[in-house]
Amino acid sequence: MKLARDKLDAWFSRDDAGRDLELQGVSYSLDEQGVDLLIRILIEESALRLDGGKCAVTAKGLLAAEALQTAGSNSAQGFVAMWFDESLRDAWTNGFDPGIRIAGFHPVRIDNKDYVGGISDEIMAEIRRSRFVVADYTGQRNGVYFEAGFALGLGLTVIPTCRANDVDKLGFDIKHLNTLLWNTPADLAEGLNRRTRAILGAGPDAPNPC
């Protein structure tokens, strides 16, 4: 759990107007509602506990975090959080997908997967199964901010990307991040392969481990 305890305590102890924006930033949340939703999910899963206005990670949360770190280190899956708009179809086909595969990992996008039940539950399940998350902020979709925040809260690596002509619209809380900017799908594939290898090393299926 990378959400600092003092920041969580401050979040619950202040009124709505005085809530700490740093927590919004470190959790990759687009707004206060995003932080509230992320924390509520962690509380409902008994990973966090509220006690007299104070917040603490539970024993279950600590064990889950350790298990996720161990499982994540062995996972070959990279989850892609992005806008499912037709304008980004080529970016997926010739950018995200090959870039992650060349780095040696298996890319997953939730709309390409068959599942039964709620999509939110399935998204969280797939993020849990992943070694890392690629969060593409092109289009400024609320879901991408939430999925990045959820992954970060689980201790997973999040690689931020954005189409260059959309970077000026990034939320204030993520503008400081080393975001991978791209203009064409080819740029994206090359940059994502390079960035993924630099951060995580070559994946188990890398055609060229160097």
GIGICOR-V881548 format. One record per backbone hydrogen bond with DSSP energy under -1.0 kcal/mol. CO is the residue of the C=O (numbers start at 1). NH is the residue of the N-H. E is the energy in kcal/mol with one decimal. If there is no record, write none. Layout:
co = {CO,CO}
nh = {NH,NH}
e = {E,E}
This chain:
co = {4,5,6,7,8,9,10,15,21,22,23,24,25,31,32,33,34,35,36,37,38,39,40,41,42,42,43,47,49,51,54,56,58,59,60,61,62,63,64,65,66,67,68,69,71,76,77,77,78,79,81,83,85,86,88,89,90,91,92,95,96,97,98,99,100,101,103,104,106,108,109,110,118,119,120,121,122,123,124,125,127,132,133,134,135,137,141,142,143,144,145,146,147,148,149,150,151,152,157,159,160,161,162,163,164,166,167,171,174,177,180,182,184,185,186,187,188,189,190,191,192,193,194,195,196,197,203}
nh = {8,9,10,11,12,13,14,18,25,26,27,29,28,35,36,37,38,39,40,41,42,43,44,45,47,48,46,58,56,54,51,49,62,63,64,65,66,67,68,69,70,71,72,73,74,106,131,132,108,134,136,85,88,89,92,93,94,96,97,99,100,101,102,103,105,104,203,205,78,80,112,113,122,123,124,125,126,127,128,129,130,79,159,81,161,140,145,146,147,148,149,150,151,152,153,154,156,155,133,135,180,137,182,166,167,169,170,174,177,179,162,164,188,189,190,191,192,193,194,195,196,197,198,199,200,201,206}
e = {-2.0,-2.8,-2.1,-2.0,-1.8,-1.8,-1.4,-1.3,-1.8,-3.0,-1.5,-2.1,-1.7,-1.4,-2.6,-2.3,-2.2,-2.7,-2.6,-2.2,-1.9,-2.4,-2.8,-1.8,-2.9,-1.2,-1.9,-1.8,-2.2,-1.2,-2.8,-2.6,-2.4,-2.5,-2.5,-2.4,-2.3,-2.5,-2.6,-2.2,-2.1,-3.1,-3.2,-1.6,-1.0,-4.1,-3.1,-1.0,-2.3,-3.1,-2.9,-1.2,-2.1,-1.7,-1.9,-2.6,-2.8,-2.3,-2.2,-2.1,-2.2,-2.1,-2.9,-1.1,-2.3,-1.4,-3.5,-2.2,-2.6,-2.8,-2.1,-1.4,-1.7,-2.7,-2.3,-2.1,-2.5,-2.3,-2.0,-1.3,-1.3,-2.3,-3.0,-3.2,-2.6,-2.5,-1.4,-2.3,-2.7,-2.4,-2.2,-2.7,-2.3,-2.5,-2.3,-1.1,-2.4,-1.5,-2.5,-2.1,-2.9,-2.8,-1.6,-2.3,-1.1,-1.7,-1.7,-1.8,-1.5,-2.1,-2.0,-2.8,-2.2,-2.8,-2.2,-2.7,-2.9,-2.1,-2.2,-2.9,-2.6,-2.1,-2.1,-2.0,-3.0,-1.4,-1.6}
